[in-house]
Amino acid sequence: MTHPIPSTRSRAVRALAALVLAGTAAMAHADGVSALQSFVSEVKSGRASFTQTVTSPDGKRKKTSTGSFEFQRPNQFRFTYGKPSDQVIVGDGKEVWVYDPDLMQASVRNMDQALGATPVALLAGGDLSKDFTLKAQPAVGGVEWVQATPKREGAGLQSLRLGFKGRELSALEIIDGFGQHSVMQFSAVEVNAKVPAERFRFTPPTGVDVVRQQAPQQP
């Protein structure tokens, strides 16, 4: 089984999710929209840890994962999920790789196919005004929220919200096209950190089955 971007679990993190973790460039009293815009324009690299909880549409099942995230603008990122199900997602600027070590499988697709109006697009530094409509929401418990609504259909998202606490992004909430609710919380954030270039390169291990995903043909 391959996991294209964004997949069920990755919709929340992939990307952007994590990425938005550090809006340190935001002004102390700015709303969520200003914090996100400042983050995209001024934070060029970074790393953080995250905890992601995915809840089924009926609210009866939950799955929690932990991992780390690293990024370097433009268009380079790495998500590493730990137990209970290992997974690595790497964007090298041209392609996006999704590797499942337990299955010994990897999928790869062009960057422009993988991004678009997704959380990863925020992380990769896309044009927010082109892909999303941004709306500030009321602060709750000291967290300033911004809602990002994809402008095009087929983005696979019902709702995407980002929460900033002070000058850092503290949470990402996503409801995907299937009604699953994902919450990502960030910690150990390092803004504008120097991340080694090799972290954004992926070479499939020997014996791994590689599937190249092609863009659908236009009629």
Secondary structure, DSSP 8 states (H G I E B T S, - for coil): ----SS-TTHHHHTTHHHHGGG-TTS-TT--HHHHHHHHHHH--EEEEEEEEEEE-TTS--EEEEEEEEEEETTTEEEEEE-TTS-EEEEEESSEEEEEETTTTEEEEEEHHHH-SSSHHHHHHT--HHHHEEEEEEEEETTEEEEEEEESSTTSSEEEEEEEEETTEEEEEEEEETT--EEEEEEEEEEET----GGGG-----TT-EEEE-------
